[in-house]
Amino acid sequence: MRSHFKHGSPQGQAATTEVLDAFSIAGPADYCLERLGQLYDMGVRRFQLMGPGVGARPHSSQTGAPVS
């Protein structure tokens, strides 16, 4: 359990795009805010927010593209 949130961990490698889309909101800030707003409009009032995993490069996504 100590390395689940470590960048490049086997657990992280298993998180496919399909898994991320089904169970999380990830991407550019505008997209994330839009999705959170949609969930709020549907009545969701509690969210758990997490930053990048340990060892992730600052200010970049998993693919290395700049985060807006």
KEKE-850092 format. One record per residue (C-alpha): x, y, z; residue number from 0; chain. Coordinates in steps of 0.5 Angstrom, whole numbers, plus 500, padded with zeros to 3 digits. Last residue first. Example, Ala and Ser with C-alpha at 12.3 -4.5 7.8 and 13.67 -1.06 7.14 Angstrom:
2
x:y:z:lumvex:mike
527:498:514:1:A
525:491:516:0:A
end
This chain:
68
x:y:z:lumvex:mike
493:549:464:67:A
497:543:465:66:A
503:542:460:65:A
504:536:457:64:A
509:531:460:63:A
504:525:458:62:A
503:524:466:61:A
501:531:466:60:A
506:536:468:59:A
506:542:473:58:A
511:539:477:57:A
514:532:475:56:A
511:526:479:55:A
515:523:484:54:A
510:522:489:53:A
503:522:486:52:A
500:529:483:51:A
494:532:487:50:A
488:529:490:49:A
481:532:491:48:A
475:528:495:47:A
469:531:493:46:A
462:532:497:45:A
456:535:495:44:A
454:531:489:43:A
447:534:487:42:A
446:533:480:41:A
448:540:479:40:A
454:539:483:39:A
456:533:479:38:A
456:538:473:37:A
460:543:476:36:A
465:538:478:35:A
465:536:470:34:A
466:543:468:33:A
472:545:473:32:A
476:538:471:31:A
475:540:464:30:A
477:547:465:29:A
483:545:469:28:A
486:540:464:27:A
485:533:465:26:A
483:528:471:25:A
476:527:474:24:A
476:520:477:23:A
472:513:477:22:A
470:511:470:21:A
474:516:466:20:A
481:514:470:19:A
479:506:469:18:A
478:508:461:17:A
484:511:461:16:A
488:506:464:15:A
490:505:471:14:A
494:499:471:13:A
501:503:470:12:A
499:507:477:11:A
498:500:481:10:A
505:498:478:9:A
508:505:481:8:A
510:510:475:7:A
509:516:480:6:A
508:513:487:5:A
501:514:489:4:A
500:506:490:3:A
507:506:493:2:A
506:505:501:1:A
500:500:500:0:A
end
